[in-house]
């Protein structure tokens, strides 16, 4: 098998299975338990994830929060419509954005969203990337909540009725351009049940960035320029993860973002270390993971870096078989879709 070939990570998808809206009850999504080593599987419901976890397990969640960061305004001079997607705050009120259509803006262009909420273009880069400086009265987040909408992926065509449904119930640290979607299945009640069972819940932060919107365009995936994302691990979390490693307790990541955070950290420092930094780690087969024992994740796009990561965590063949089984059983795919738990079923 050619692990460098982008087509290795392709699969046929029935597009009718792409979830267009969140399920009514977060934890009522379907759950496919997959043995990451032999490919055996069990069909279940997400609220039963508790049955596959045990006392002493560590559950690692990404507590990043998505802003309603897609805002549409008009050029002050021509009234042309401009869409701005906030990606990263570079300094106070200075943001890196995706601007569409970029050809209509230049340094000095002013875009108005509300009477007292405008931005001015200060730098124009490639591929739509633009730096803008916001000018406003009052509180920035109040303006954003007033005019912004959630930056849903392009394969979702329905309007989101409740912005909170594109955030996890434990979202806390603002800064993401997209949600860590594996965490969308958890409710506060389910998290409380897990704690009562003796499962330790730890939080890290990784702000999901521009790469979420960028497909892999290289036939040789090793030539793909992986985006950089900011992450944080606290001293307390690093200490608890290191203790869990020494005690051979399972570390279970909720989502590929949590997994990338832990793997980037332990690969660099040889143990878990408290830090606030950027990572552009790109994981694809063959790869030996050092940080986690199991992964809760959603079903990902063909040829995406996320399919490559889960294929490395298990195998290309096992992931493809699981994805085709999921389609046969009418699981929903992508951001608002159903979940998969890659683990060792024998360790239940």
C-alpha positions in Angstrom: 0.0 0.0 0.0 1.3 3.4 -0.9 0.8 5.5 2.2 2.0 8.7 0.4 -0.7 8.5 -2.3 -3.7 10.8 -1.7 -6.0 8.2 -3.3 -5.2 5.7 -0.6 -7.4 7.8 1.7 -10.3 8.1 -0.7 -13.7 6.3 -0.3 -17.1 6.5 -1.9 -19.7 8.4 0.2 -23.4 8.5 -0.2 -23.9 12.3 0.1 -27.4 11.8 1.6 -25.6 10.6 4.8 -23.9 14.0 5.3 -25.6 15.4 8.5 -27.1 18.8 7.8 -28.2 19.7 11.3 -27.4 18.5 14.9 -29.5 15.7 16.4 -32.1 16.8 18.9 -30.4 15.1 21.9 -26.6 15.3 21.7 -25.8 11.9 23.2 -28.4 10.0 21.1 -26.1 9.8 18.1 -25.1 6.4 16.8 -21.8 5.1 18.1 -19.7 2.6 16.2 -17.2 0.8 18.5 -14.2 -0.4 16.3 -11.3 -2.5 17.5 -8.5 -0.5 16.1 -6.2 -3.6 15.8 -8.5 -6.3 14.3 -11.4 -4.3 12.9 -14.2 -6.0 14.9 -17.1 -3.7 15.6 -20.2 -3.1 17.7 -23.1 -0.9 16.8 -24.4 1.2 19.8 -25.7 4.6 20.9 -23.4 7.3 22.2 -24.8 7.6 25.7 -23.6 4.0 26.1 -20.0 5.1 25.7 -19.9 4.8 29.5 -20.1 1.0 29.1 -16.8 1.0 27.2 -14.9 3.1 29.7 -13.7 2.0 33.1 -12.5 3.5 36.4 -9.1 5.0 36.1 -9.4 5.9 32.5 -8.4 9.4 31.4 -10.7 11.2 29.0 -9.0 14.2 27.3 -11.3 16.9 25.8 -10.6 20.0 23.8 -12.3 23.0 25.5 -11.8 25.5 22.7 -14.9 27.6 21.8 -16.0 28.7 18.3 -17.0 32.3 17.8 -19.8 33.3 15.4 -16.9 34.5 13.2 -18.5 34.6 9.8 -19.6 38.2 9.2 -20.9 39.9 6.1 -20.5 43.6 5.5 -20.3 46.2 2.8 -17.4 48.3 1.5 -18.0 51.8 2.6 -17.0 53.3 -0.7 -18.9 51.1 -3.2 -21.3 49.2 -0.9 -20.0 45.9 -2.4 -20.8 42.9 -0.3 -17.8 41.4 1.5 -17.6 38.2 3.6 -15.1 38.1 6.4 -14.2 34.9 8.3 -12.2 35.6 11.5 -9.3 33.1 11.9 -6.9 34.4 14.5 -6.5 37.5 16.7 -2.9 38.6 16.1 -3.0 41.4 18.6 -5.8 43.6 20.1 -8.5 44.1 17.4 -6.1 43.0 14.7 -7.3 39.7 13.0 -6.1 37.3 10.4 -9.2 36.6 8.2 -10.4 34.9 5.1 -12.0 37.6 2.9 -14.2 36.8 0.0 -14.0 38.1 -2.7 -10.4 39.2 -1.9 -10.0 40.8 -5.3 -12.4 43.6 -4.2 -10.3 44.7 -1.2 -6.9 46.4 -0.9 -4.9 48.1 1.9 -7.1 50.9 3.3 -10.5 49.3 2.3 -13.1 49.8 5.0 -15.9 47.3 5.6 -19.0 48.2 7.6 -21.0 45.6 9.5 -23.0 47.9 11.8 -23.0 51.7 12.2 -20.4 51.5 15.0 -18.6 48.2 13.9 -16.2 48.4 10.9 -12.8 47.0 9.9 -10.0 48.4 7.8 -7.8 46.2 5.6 -4.1 46.6 6.7 -2.5 43.7 4.8 -3.5 41.5 1.8 -1.8 38.1 1.5 -2.4 35.0 -0.7 -5.3 32.6 -0.9 -7.8 35.0 0.6 -5.8 35.6 3.8 -6.2 39.2 4.9 -5.3 41.2 8.0 -7.9 43.7 9.2 -8.1 46.1 12.1 -11.5 46.4 13.8 -12.9 49.8 15.0 -16.0 49.9 17.2 -17.7 51.2 20.2 -18.6 49.1 23.2 -17.6 45.4 23.4 -16.2 43.5 20.4 -17.9 40.1 21.3 -21.3 41.8 21.6 -21.0 43.1 18.1 -19.8 39.7 16.9 -22.8 38.0 18.5 -25.1 40.6 16.9 -23.9 40.2 13.3 -21.9 37.0 13.1 -22.9 33.4 12.3 -21.2 30.2 13.0 -18.5 29.3 10.4 -20.1 26.0 9.4 -18.3 23.8 6.9 -19.2 24.2 3.2 -20.9 20.7 3.1 -23.6 22.0 5.5 -26.3 23.8 3.6 -28.9 24.3 6.3 -29.0 27.3 8.6 -28.0 26.5 12.2 -30.9 27.5 14.5 -29.0 27.6 17.7 -25.3 28.7 17.7 -24.7 26.8 20.9 -25.1 23.5 19.0 -21.8 24.1 17.1 -20.0 24.3 20.4 -19.4 21.5 23.0 -21.2 21.9 26.4 -17.7 22.4 27.9 -16.5 25.0 25.4 -14.6 27.7 27.4 -11.5 29.2 25.6 -12.6 31.2 22.5 -10.4 31.1 19.4 -11.5 28.3 17.1 -12.6 28.6 13.5 -14.4 25.2 13.7 -15.7 23.0 16.4 -13.9 19.9 17.8 -16.9 17.9 16.6 -16.3 14.6 18.5 -17.1 16.5 21.7 -20.5 17.6 20.4 -22.0 14.2 21.5 -21.4 14.8 25.2 -23.9 16.3 27.6 -23.3 17.6 31.1 -25.3 14.7 32.5 -23.1 12.1 30.6 -19.9 13.8 31.8 -21.3 13.7 35.4 -22.0 9.9 35.0 -18.5 9.3 33.7 -17.0 11.1 36.7 -19.1 9.1 39.1 -17.8 6.0 37.5 -14.2 7.1 38.3 -13.2 8.3 34.9 -10.9 11.3 35.1 -11.8 14.2 32.7 -9.0 16.5 31.6 -9.1 19.5 29.3 -6.6 20.8 26.8 -7.0 23.6 24.3 -6.3 23.5 20.6 -7.7 26.3 18.4 -8.9 24.7 15.2 -7.6 26.9 12.4 -7.4 27.6 8.7 -6.4 24.0 7.7 -10.0 22.9 8.5 -11.1 24.7 5.3 -8.2 23.6 3.1 -8.2 20.2 1.3 -5.1 18.2 0.6 -4.3 19.1 -3.0 -1.0 17.2 -3.4 -1.0 13.7 -4.9 2.0 13.0 -2.6 0.6 13.8 0.8 4.1 14.3 2.2 4.3 17.5 0.2 1.2 18.9 1.9 1.8 22.1 3.9 0.1 21.4 7.2 -1.3 24.4 8.9 -0.2 25.5 12.3 -2.5 25.7 15.3 -2.1 27.1 18.8 -2.5 24.7 21.8 -2.2 24.8 25.6 -1.6 22.2 28.2 -1.6 23.2 31.8 0.9 22.0 34.4 -1.9 20.1 36.3 -3.0 18.3 33.2 0.6 17.4 32.1 1.3 16.0 35.6 -1.9 13.9 35.6 -1.2 12.5 32.1 2.4 11.6 33.1 1.1 9.8 36.2 -1.5 7.9 34.1 1.3 6.8 31.7 3.4 5.5 34.5 0.4 3.6 36.0 -0.5 2.2 32.6 -4.0 3.7 32.7 -5.8 4.3 29.4 -5.6 7.8 27.9 -8.6 8.3 25.6 -8.7 11.4 23.4 -12.0 13.0 22.4 -11.5 14.1 18.9 -8.5 14.4 16.5 -7.7 17.8 17.9 -7.1 16.5 21.4 -5.1 13.7 19.9 -2.9 16.0 17.8 -2.4 18.2 20.9 -1.1 15.3 23.1 0.9 13.7 20.3 2.6 17.0 19.3 3.5 17.6 23.0 4.9 14.2 23.9 6.7 13.8 20.5 8.5 17.1 21.2 9.2 16.8 24.9 9.3 12.9 25.4 6.8 13.3 28.2 3.8 15.5 28.7 4.8 19.1 29.4 2.9 22.3 30.3 3.2 24.7 27.3 1.4 27.3 25.2 2.7 27.0 21.6 2.0 26.2 18.0 2.0 22.8 16.3 1.8 21.8 12.7 2.1 18.0 13.3 0.9 16.0 10.4 0.2 12.4 11.2 -0.3 9.7 8.5 0.5 6.0 8.2 2.8 4.4 9.2 3.0 6.1 12.6 3.4 4.9 16.1 1.4 6.9 18.6 3.0 7.7 21.9 0.3 9.6 23.7 -3.1 7.9 23.6 -4.6 4.4 23.8 -8.1 5.1 22.3 -9.9 7.8 20.3 -13.5 9.0 20.1 -14.0 10.7 16.7 -16.5 11.4 14.0 -16.5 10.2 10.4 -14.3 12.3 8.2 -14.0 13.6 4.7 -12.4 11.5 2.0 -8.7 12.4 1.3 -8.6 14.6 4.4 -5.8 14.9 6.9 -8.2 13.6 9.5 -8.8 10.4 7.6 -5.1 10.0 7.4 -4.7 10.5 11.1 -7.4 7.9 12.1 -5.9 5.5 9.5 -2.6 5.9 11.3 -4.3 5.2 14.7 -5.8 2.0 13.3 -5.2 1.1 9.7 -6.4 2.2 6.3 -8.2 -1.1 5.7 -9.9 -1.1 9.0 -11.0 2.5 8.7 -12.4 2.0 5.2 -14.3 -1.2 6.3 -15.7 0.7 9.3 -16.8 3.6 7.1 -18.6 1.4 4.6 -20.3 -0.5 7.4 -21.4 2.8 8.8 -22.9 3.8 5.5 -24.7 0.4 5.3 -26.2 1.1 8.7 -27.1 4.7 7.8 -24.8 6.4 10.2 -24.5 10.2 9.6 -21.1 11.7 8.5 -19.0 14.7 9.3 -19.4 17.6 11.7 -23.0 16.9 12.9 -22.8 13.2 12.2 -22.4 10.1 14.4 -19.4 8.9 16.3 -16.8 6.2 16.3 -14.8 4.8 19.2 -11.4 3.4 18.1 -10.2 1.2 21.0 -9.4 -2.4 21.9 -12.8 -4.1 22.4 -11.1 -6.7 24.5 -10.1 -4.0 27.1 -13.7 -3.1 27.8 
